[in-house]
Amino acid sequence: MHDPVSKPPLAPSIQVSPNNPCPFLRGLVGEGFVEGGTVPLGKLSETIANATGETGLKKASARLQVRGVALIANGLGHILKSIFSGAQLDALRGGPLDKRGAGSRILGVDGKVNEGEIARFASFGRTYTDPNGGSELGLNASEIEIFMRDNLKRAGSAARWYYPLLMKFEWPILLKIIGKGTGEDRYLGVADVRTLFNERQLPARINQRLVSQPILSTCQRVVRGALKLAALLIAIGLVTLVAVAEFPNQVRAVLPQKGILVNLLPPPLPAVPEAKAAFWLEQNWSLKDRHWFHHASQGTATFPVPYEWFMALEQPRLHLFSKPGMIKESAYLERFGFIPSPQSVQTDTTTLRRFGYANVYETTQAPDWSTRWTPAENVDGLPVGFARMTGVVDPATGRREEDKIGLTCAACHTGQIHYQGVDVRFDGGPAMTDLKKLELSTGLSIAYTLYVPFRFQRFADRVLGPDASKTDRAALKQKLSAIGTFLIDWAKTQQKTVESKKTWNGRQQQDTEEGFGRLDALNRIGNQVFSQDLALSGIKGFEKNLHAQDAPVSYPAIWTVPWFKFAQYDASIEQPLIRNAGEALGVTALLNLSDAYPEDRLWRSSVNIRTLGWIEDMLRGPDPFKTVDPSAGPKFGGLLAPKWPSQILGDAWRLKPDRVERGRAIYAEMCSGCHLPAIDTPAFWSSKHWEPSGDSKVLNAVTIPLKEINTDPEQSLVLSNRIVDVPGFLKVNTADLQTWWQCDIPTASKSPNEMVYALGLMTVVDLVARKWMDDEKVPDAERAKIWNLARKNCLNPAPDPRYRARPLNGIWATAPYLHNGSVPSLYWLLKPASERPTKFCMGRRDYDPVTVGFAVTADETCKTGETQFSAGSEKDPIQGNSVLGHSFERREGEPKRDGVIGRMFKDDAERYDLIEYLKTL
């Protein structure tokens, strides 16, 4: 702060950088009130506020305005430097406040004054009476505005949309500081402007204002410093709040990706463009069958809160001036990849068409299967795969519970592709969902409800009603808080446990990002059943069973699967009920594993075995070997693979008959040995891979040893390499499998409580299914039907890890390819493995009918919310994400080698011939 004694004399010799184009700031530097170069924001804002002559709140407001303008003057990249060091006055030219010649042009880029431009400025003014006597030429506010508009007009196309805003911080501010007079007669003297530009000298009255400021005492300086610090902290808080509320994805991106802060923000989600049309393809199911499959509860409580609570949760976004949307909204859940679904198919045609439920082929509907079973409702209009579980009973206590909300088979096995604004949907295909993001968002929604002001009050109003008592509200908050605490503690436990473990090949365990379209189902099921279910039952110490989710796979297609001996990629489970009930347990069914209750309650669960049987019946259909018309030959019923939708979409989807025929021959040569002939050919039905099963047959598809196929090994090793421990009181004896099913290979574990994951899971799921049938007093005949006793719950007798090669019906609808979803299209699958993309983006992206899958460009950048598949590097590969194996690269005369399953294609034309045929399967 200057006083009359300390004020340095005017020194015209003080150099002012031409890169400081602001005349007033040049005057401050030339007069010696501030230094050239970098000036602390506090000193700069205080000096200019003193120059205005304002006092009190107006002066404080002026300081804040100057500080705000100074923060952005050098550009966004310099904000932190400006906060800590100050405004860089010698680096203003070219910054956000520089109009780059679209202003007055009085001061050139070399720092020299153009007298002609000063004369032009004067031409917009008139003569004013000087309050100190006499008269002079000047411009008032309206004349200055005309002058600025003329500057913009003169600049023409060089002017930018924001220049009028910048001008509000130029001449009008100069008028306010060094102008004379009051009101409409306040004017900016041309003589003062000339002096300011030419001599960098402020009017004497402004100098007097600056030098006459009182010197603050030590106490005053301390108080002012404390107030400035408080104001800075408040400003930082406000800026942070606005950034988090309005730009959460950008804030999340700059935070460390491992830590607490990043987990306080919702994961980014892709935008869902408006669809011009939607179509469900015909697959031998009626509309009622589809809707029932989409919403029939299999007894799962996937979400950690009751159904009504989920309906009352808000989306985990902060909003400054509005309420956030609800988490239940279909438009929000679609951003996680889920497909919208109507409340009922018993509605008008317009609604059905809007949801794609229109008979696009105008053919006769298949008869309803689902009318034989309990109807499934979707009264809240949730997307495909969401189901309400009613009549819930706690398996341990027998108490009636509130309705639960869970995911169904359809959540993972209902597919959708997008093409130029059209959605094409089909049952049984791989979903393009990201369940991890949904888990994180649900947990954050609960946390926000507990800790963000006003949210819990709104939540309680929805759950309890606006008239609920304080006691009821407190009880509700306590229950929700307990759920939130468990989720946080469990996440910490899982991370800590995984970090202490090694993988089968000696690497540090860590989760592999599943992303859109992938899930590590096997490891998730193991974590749920052998760890979290025990913890929920009050049994401690089995966190040690947790394993990283490092073997993600693409959701497998399930059409015609009930007729396969082994359904999984790794050909691991033969028994259909064990396969389906195990999935239900993994998607979080209620399960009692506690010894604190009577022993006859052990293994009691909410899994609905009967509904699982109904779903299997719908998928399986009638026995193909017992057709009504034997002369027509066997054919699959139940859910059929979707046909290539050339009749719905444009010319790019039309099949080329000549290419199809050439591709048919290539398929017979290169593919049918593993994947068998097309399912509509006699050769398929007469294949030696059909084996007797009870009074019918099952297809024991070709399985290829891991070493030979050489695709990513992770999924094939989970069940055999992972070891789990179980409490002794549960009496899980894997040798019982031998007794129950007369397995061909031994099933006993070496330790009473420690066992191979495969045997442990098979035994546990068997016990759960048997307990349900006992409790429901299911008659023996129905039990035999549900079990399908010809299909044994035994280990695959194959001697080593392997992957199954399924028939390729509907292959076009299952991109990306290989079991781990590592190859984006059929085109890249038919290229040598070393040429395949090692990175590509997944989410809501358009399907490519030419390459059949997703077109990938080199080094493509993922859009907001998309997830990136990455194989990692050769030195640091990502567990579970290998793109190798199943390669076509053997040259003529070369010996067979691991990972290479076929000859090299002659050229792309031959590849596209095969692709054209694959579209028809």
C-alpha positions, -999 to 999 in steps of 0.1 A, spaced: 0 0 0 14 35 -9 13 66 12 23 101 0 58 96 13 64 62 -2 48 69 -36 76 67 -62 80 96 -86 67 93 -121 94 75 -141 86 75 -178 117 54 -183 100 24 -167 96 -2 -195 62 -17 -200 60 -48 -221 41 -46 -254 25 -79 -244 6 -60 -217 -21 -44 -240 -44 -30 -212 -39 8 -211 -49 11 -174 -26 -17 -163 2 -1 -184 -5 31 -165 -3 14 -131 31 -1 -141 44 31 -156 34 50 -125 52 24 -103 21 13 -84 26 -24 -95 55 -41 -110 56 -53 -146 57 -91 -150 38 -111 -123 17 -93 -98 0 -110 -68 -38 -111 -72 -43 -95 -38 -21 -65 -46 -35 -61 -81 -72 -63 -70 -66 -40 -40 -48 -14 -62 -75 -13 -89 -102 -12 -62 -85 18 -46 -84 35 -80 -122 32 -84 -127 54 -53 -154 30 -40 -158 22 -3 -173 -6 18 -192 -34 0 -188 -18 -34 -150 -17 -29 -151 -54 -18 -172 -63 -48 -147 -45 -71 -118 -65 -56 -137 -98 -63 -144 -88 -98 -108 -79 -105 -96 -111 -90 -120 -131 -111 -110 -114 -143 -73 -116 -135 -77 -154 -129 -87 -161 -165 -67 -133 -181 -37 -156 -189 -58 -186 -199 -71 -218 -182 -37 -234 -182 -24 -206 -160 -51 -205 -134 -32 -224 -107 -1 -202 -113 -23 -171 -111 -37 -183 -78 -4 -189 -62 19 -164 -80 -4 -138 -95 -15 -123 -128 13 -123 -155 8 -87 -169 36 -93 -195 17 -123 -210 -18 -109 -215 -15 -106 -252 -30 -137 -269 -49 -146 -237 -86 -149 -232 -91 -111 -228 -72 -102 -260 -95 -94 -289 -67 -99 -314 -72 -67 -333 -110 -66 -332 -109 -38 -306 -98 -1 -307 -64 -8 -324 -50 22 -306 -21 2 -292 -2 -20 -317 14 -53 -310 47 -35 -307 34 -13 -279 33 18 -300 3 42 -300 -16 49 -332 -27 86 -330 -51 80 -359 -70 55 -339 -72 79 -309 -86 105 -333 -112 79 -345 -121 72 -308 -126 110 -303 -149 112 -333 -175 92 -315 -176 118 -286 -187 154 -280 -178 183 -258 -185 179 -221 -183 204 -192 -154 196 -170 -166 195 -133 -133 213 -124 -140 241 -148 -138 245 -186 -149 219 -212 -133 190 -231 -139 163 -256 -151 130 -242 -174 100 -246 -202 89 -222 -214 53 -217 -238 52 -247 -212 68 -270 -186 43 -258 -210 14 -266 -215 28 -301 -177 30 -305 -173 -7 -294 -201 -19 -317 -183 -1 -346 -151 -19 -337 -169 -53 -340 -184 -43 -373 -150 -32 -386 -135 -66 -375 -161 -85 -396 -155 -123 -396 -125 -119 -373 -148 -110 -344 -159 -139 -321 -192 -144 -303 -176 -137 -269 -160 -103 -278 -190 -82 -267 -186 -98 -233 -148 -90 -232 -156 -54 -241 -175 -50 -208 -142 -54 -191 -125 -27 -211 -138 8 -220 -168 7 -196 -144 -1 -167 -121 26 -178 -150 51 -177 -159 40 -142 -124 45 -129 -110 76 -146 -142 92 -159 -155 126 -148 -190 137 -138 -220 116 -127 -249 97 -142 -255 101 -179 -231 130 -179 -202 109 -167 -177 109 -196 -142 96 -204 -120 125 -215 -101 120 -247 -71 139 -233 -69 115 -203 -70 85 -227 -43 101 -249 -21 107 -218 -27 72 -205 -18 56 -238 11 79 -248 27 86 -214 14 56 -193 4 83 -168 -28 82 -148 -48 114 -141 -36 132 -110 -69 126 -92 -64 88 -97 -29 91 -83 -43 109 -53 -68 82 -47 -41 56 -48 -16 74 -25 -41 86 0 -51 51 12 -45 46 49 -18 22 60 -33 -8 77 -23 -18 112 -9 -53 119 -42 -64 133 -61 -51 103 -38 -69 80 -42 -102 99 -80 -98 99 -80 -90 62 -57 -119 54 -80 -143 74 -110 -129 55 -92 -134 22 -83 -169 31 -119 -177 41 -131 -161 9 -106 -182 -11 -117 -214 6 -154 -206 0 -146 -198 -36 -127 -230 -41 -156 -249 -24 -181 -233 -47 -160 -239 -78 -155 -276 -67 -193 -279 -61 -201 -265 -95 -175 -287 -112 -187 -318 -95 -223 -310 -102 -220 -299 -138 -189 -316 -150 -185 -349 -130 -170 -369 -158 -142 -343 -164 -135 -340 -127 -134 -378 -124 -109 -380 -153 -84 -358 -136 -85 -375 -102 -62 -404 -93 -81 -435 -105 -73 -454 -74 -84 -438 -42 -114 -424 -22 -121 -392 -42 -127 -409 -75 -152 -433 -59 -173 -404 -46 -183 -395 -82 -206 -416 -104 -189 -436 -132 -194 -419 -166 -222 -433 -188 -226 -430 -226 -254 -409 -239 -283 -428 -255 -293 -413 -288 -330 -413 -297 -339 -444 -317 -359 -438 -349 -373 -474 -346 -369 -506 -327 -376 -542 -336 -376 -575 -317 -367 -603 -342 -388 -634 -344 -373 -663 -326 -403 -687 -321 -415 -670 -289 -447 -650 -286 -448 -615 -272 -461 -628 -239 -432 -653 -237 -407 -626 -243 -421 -603 -217 -424 -631 -191 -388 -641 -197 -377 -605 -193 -393 -600 -159 -399 -634 -143 -381 -635 -109 -358 -664 -104 -356 -655 -67 -328 -630 -67 -322 -598 -47 -293 -584 -67 -298 -549 -54 -290 -544 -17 -322 -526 -9 -359 -536 -10 -379 -530 -42 -397 -500 -28 -365 -484 -16 -349 -489 -50 -379 -472 -66 -373 -442 -42 -336 -438 -48 -323 -408 -68 -296 -409 -94 -261 -403 -80 -256 -369 -95 -254 -335 -76 -277 -308 -90 -274 -272 -78 -308 -259 -88 -329 -289 -96 -337 -324 -82 -319 -353 -97 -338 -380 -116 -348 -413 -101 -325 -443 -105 -354 -465 -116 -360 -444 -147 -357 -465 -178 -339 -437 -197 -312 -437 -170 -308 -475 -168 -306 -476 -206 -273 -458 -202 -259 -489 -185 -269 -509 -216 -303 -522 -206 -332 -524 -230 -364 -505 -224 -395 -526 -217 -433 -519 -215 -453 -524 -183 -473 -550 -202 -477 -564 -237 -515 -563 -232 -516 -527 -245 -521 -507 -277 -502 -512 -309 -486 -478 -308 -470 -486 -274 -459 -520 -286 -442 -506 -317 -424 -479 -296 -408 -508 -276 -401 -528 -306 -428 -554 -298 -444 -554 -333 -447 -585 -354 -424 -571 -381 -427 -601 -404 -465 -601 -402 -465 -639 -396 -484 -660 -372 -473 -658 -336 -459 -688 -319 -482 -702 -292 -476 -689 -257 -455 -710 -233 -456 -685 -205 -494 -686 -199 -488 -720 -183 -469 -703 -155 -472 -675 -130 -475 -642 -148 -447 -617 -145 -455 -580 -140 -435 -549 -148 -458 -523 -133 -430 -498 -129 -418 -500 -165 -383 -512 -156 -359 -524 -184 -355 -559 -196 -339 -581 -170 -353 -564 -139 -377 -584 -117 -397 -580 -85 -395 -608 -61 -427 -610 -40 -437 -632 -11 -401 -630 3 -393 -650 34 -359 -647 52 -344 -682 48 -329 -681 83 -356 -666 105 -387 -674 85 -398 -638 88 -418 -622 60 -396 -596 42 -403 -567 19 -403 -573 -18 -369 -575 -34 -355 -564 -68 -331 -586 -87 -318 -593 -122 -330 -622 -143 -314 -644 -170 -326 -618 -195 -304 -591 -179 -273 -609 -194 -288 -629 -222 -308 -604 -242 -290 -587 -270 -294 -555 -290 -275 -539 -318 -277 -504 -331 -275 -493 -367 -281 -457 -380 -308 -449 -353 -325 -483 -355 -324 -508 -325 -326 -545 -334 -332 -567 -304 -332 -605 -298 -335 -629 -269 -308 -652 -259 -279 -631 -272 -252 -613 -253 -263 -582 -234 -243 -550 -239 -246 -541 -202 -220 -529 -177 -231 -543 -144 -200 -530 -125 -211 -494 -133 -246 -502 -121 -232 -516 -88 -211 -485 -83 -239 -462 -91 -264 -480 -68 -239 -478 -39 -233 -441 -46 -270 -434 -47 -274 -449 -12 -244 -428 0 -258 -396 -15 -292 -404 0 -275 -406 35 -252 -376 33 -263 -351 7 -286 -325 22 -324 -329 17 -320 -363 -1 -329 -385 28 -360 -364 36 -372 -369 0 -363 -406 1 -383 -411 34 -413 -392 20 -414 -416 -9 -409 -448 12 -429 -439 43 -451 -411 31 -448 -373 39 -466 -377 73 -443 -404 87 -430 -398 122 -395 -388 132 -391 -422 149 -400 -441 117 -377 -418 97 -348 -424 121 -354 -462 119 -354 -461 81 -322 -440 81 -305 -465 105 -314 -494 82 -302 -476 51 -270 -466 69 -263 -502 79 -266 -513 43 -243 -485 32 -217 -493 59 -218 -530 49 -212 -522 12 -183 -499 20 -167 -523 44 -172 -552 20 -155 -533 -8 -125 -525 14 -124 -562 25 -125 -574 -11 -98 -550 -22 -75 -559 8 -80 -596 3 -74 -596 -34 -42 -574 -30 -28 -601 -8 -32 -629 -33 -14 -641 -64 -28 -655 -97 -22 -690 -109 9 -677 -129 24 -658 -99 12 -623 -107 -5 -599 -83 -42 -604 -84 -63 -575 -95 -96 -570 -112 -98 -568 -149 -122 -543 -162 -153 -561 -174 -168 -532 -192 -198 -532 -216 -208 -567 -227 -185 -588 -204 -188 -603 -169 -165 -626 -148 -195 -647 -139 -176 -677 -125 -154 -657 -101 -184 -635 -91 -205 -666 -82 -176 -680 -61 -172 -647 -43 -209 -645 -36 -215 -681 -24 -183 -688 -6 -176 -654 9 -204 -628 9 -232 -652 16 -213 -666 46 -207 -630 58 -244 -621 54 -252 -653 74 -229 -640 102 -200 -664 95 -167 -646 97 -133 -655 84 -142 -666 49 -132 -634 32 -101 -655 24 -122 -672 -3 -125 -640 -23 -108 -638 -57 -102 -610 -82 -126 -607 -111 -99 -614 -137 -115 -638 -161 -143 -618 -178 -162 -634 -207 -186 -622 -233 -222 -632 -223 -227 -665 -241 -257 -669 -265 -282 -694 -250 -304 -703 -279 -305 -741 -284 -281 -745 -254 -305 -768 -234 -297 -794 -261 -259 -791 -255 -243 -815 -231 -221 -787 -218 -234 -751 -219 -204 -731 -206 -174 -719 -227 -152 -743 -207 -176 -772 -210 -177 -775 -172 -214 -782 -162 -236 -808 -176 -266 -806 -152 -290 -778 -164 -305 -772 -130 -271 -768 -113 -261 -744 -141 -292 -723 -137 -295 -724 -99 -258 -716 -96 -264 -685 -118 -293 -675 -95 -271 -678 -64 -244 -657 -81 -269 -629 -89 -275 -628 -51 -304 -650 -40 -311 -650 -3 -293 -680 13 -290 -692 48 -255 -706 58 -258 -699 95 -255 -724 123 -273 -700 147 -307 -714 137 -322 -749 136 -302 -772 114 -332 -779 91 -330 -743 79 -295 -747 64 -294 -744 26 -328 -727 26 -328 -700 -2 -350 -677 -22 -340 -694 -55 -371 -703 -74 -363 -737 -87 -396 -741 -104 -393 -708 -123 -358 -719 -134 -373 -751 -147 -399 -731 -167 -373 -709 -182 -353 -740 -193 -385 -755 -208 -391 -723 -228 -355 -723 -241 -354 -760 -249 -388 -764 -266 -400 -798 -278 -377 -827 -284 -362 -823 -320 -360 -861 -324 -397 -865 -317 -411 -842 -343 -447 -845 -354 -436 -850 -390 -407 -874 -391 -403 -869 -428 -393 -833 -422 -363 -844 -401 -352 -831 -367 -352 -794 -359 -349 -772 -329 -379 -756 -312 -380 -734 -282 -359 -702 -286 -343 -701 -320 -313 -680 -331 -322 -647 -347 -320 -644 -384 -299 -618 -402 -322 -588 -403 -317 -578 -440 -354 -572 -444 -355 -545 -417 -323 -525 -424 -309 -508 -455 -290 -520 -486 -258 -526 -466 -276 -556 -450 -288 -573 -482 -272 -607 -486 -251 -614 -517 -261 -649 -530 -229 -655 -550 -207 -647 -519 -230 -669 -497 -223 -699 -520 -186 -694 -521 -186 -689 -484 -206 -722 -479 -177 -741 -494 -151 -723 -473 -172 -731 -441 -173 -768 -450 -135 -767 -455 -124 -746 -425 -151 -744 -399 -175 -774 -399 -149 -798 -384 -152 -780 -350 -184 -761 -352 -203 -788 -371 -224 -783 -402 -252 -758 -403 -281 -768 -380 -306 -769 -409 -286 -797 -426 -290 -835 -423 -252 -836 -416 -257 -817 -384 -284 -841 -371 -265 -872 -380 -233 -860 -364 -215 -885 -341 -215 -857 -315 -251 -864 -307 -251 -888 -277 -279 -907 -260 -294 -890 -230 -323 -907 -213 -349 -913 -240 -334 -885 -262 -300 -871 -272 -277 -842 -263 -251 -826 -284 -216 -832 -270 -200 -804 -290 -164 -804 -300 -141 -793 -272 -105 -782 -279 -77 -784 -254 -65 -750 -241 -30 -755 -254 -42 -763 -289 -67 -734 -292 -44 -710 -273 -71 -684 -266 -70 -666 -233 -67 -693 -205 -83 -676 -176 -119 -688 -178 -109 -724 -184 -88 -724 -152 -112 -708 -127 -131 -739 -116 -100 -762 -114 -74 -738 -101 -94 -719 -75 -96 -735 -40 -124 -726 -15 -128 -733 22 -161 -739 39 -172 -741 75 -172 -776 89 -208 -774 103 -221 -771 67 -209 -806 60 -202 -800 24 -189 -834 13 -181 -834 -24 -180 -872 -23 -218 -870 -21 -218 -862 -58 -206 -898 -64 -235 -911 -43 -262 -890 -58 -251 -892 -95 -228 -922 -98 -201 -900 -115 -176 -917 -137 -146 -900 -120 -138 -894 -83 -154 -864 -66 -139 -866 -31 -119 -837 -18 -85 -842 -2 -95 -820 28 -129 -821 46 -133 -783 44 -110 -772 16 -119 -781 -20 -115 -774 -56 -140 -746 -65 -157 -768 -92 -166 -796 -68 -175 -772 -40 -199 -752 -62 -215 -783 -77 -221 -797 -42 -234 -765 -27 -259 -758 -55 -270 -794 -54 -278 -790 -17 -297 -758 -23 -318 -773 -50 -326 -804 -29 -335 -783 1 -359 -762 -20 -376 -794 -33 -378 -809 2 -394 -777 16 -418 -774 -13 -427 -811 -10 -422 -816 -47 -435 -850 -58 -409 -874 -71 -423 -873 -107 -419 -835 -108 -385 -837 -92 -373 -861 -119 -386 -837 -146 -370 -806 -129 -337 -824 -125 -337 -840 -159 -320 -870 -143 -302 -882 -174 -280 -851 -171 -255 -858 -143 -240 -833 -119 -205 -845 -125 -172 -831 -136 -164 -832 -173 -141 -862 -176 -118 -844 -201 -82 -846 -188 -73 -809 -192 -87 -774 -195 -105 -768 -228 -130 -746 -246 -162 -757 -264 -169 -750 -300 -206 -745 -303 -226 -746 -336 -226 -711 -352 -263 -705 -356 -269 -668 -349 -231 -661 -348 -237 -627 -364 -256 -615 -332 -228 -624 -307 -200 -598 -314 -174 -592 -300 -159 -626 -305 -139 -653 -288 -151 -663 -253 -135 -632 -237 -150 -607 -262 -115 -597 -273 -121 -596 -311 -145 -568 -323 -158 -585 -355 -158 -616 -377 -134 -599 -401 -107 -595 -374 -114 -630 -361 -105 -644 -396 -72 -624 -396 -40 -637 -381 -41 -632 -344 -10 -610 -344 -29 -585 -366 -60 -581 -344 -67 -548 -326 -54 -549 -290 -77 -520 -280 -112 -509 -289 -141 -492 -273 -174 -507 -262 -207 -492 -252 -235 -479 -274 -218 -479 -307 -231 -488 -342 -229 -523 -355 -210 -528 -388 -228 -551 -412 -198 -554 -434 -172 -567 -409 -201 -582 -388 -194 -567 -354 -178 -534 -346 -157 -514 -370 -124 -505 -352 -100 -477 -362 -64 -474 -351 -60 -456 -318 -97 -448 -316 -107 -426 -287 -135 -438 -265 -165 -415 -262 -177 -404 -227 -189 -434 -208 -176 -461 -232 -153 -487 -218 -120 -497 -235 -111 -533 -240 -73 -535 -238 -50 -565 -241 -22 -546 -224 13 -548 -236 36 -577 -244 55 -570 -213 25 -563 -191 -5 -582 -205 -39 -577 -188 -51 -609 -171 -81 -624 -191 -77 -601 -221 -55 -620 -246 -65 -615 -282 -45 -645 -294 -55 -680 -305 -81 -694 -329 -59 -680 -356 -60 -685 -394 -24 -682 -405 -10 -716 -414 8 -715 -448 8 -744 -472 33 -770 -461 37 -756 -425 33 -780 -396 4 -776 -372 11 -754 -343 -7 -743 -311 -32 -714 -315 -34 -718 -353 -66 -736 -363 -67 -730 -401 -49 -719 -432 -43 -683 -441 -70 -668 -462 -60 -659 -497 -72 -624 -494 -100 -602 -479 -124 -613 -507 -122 -649 -494 -127 -637 -458 -158 -617 -469 -172 -647 -487 -171 -667 -455 -185 -638 -435 -214 -636 -460 -223 -673 -454 -219 -669 -416 -246 -642 -417 -271 -668 -430 -266 -693 -401 
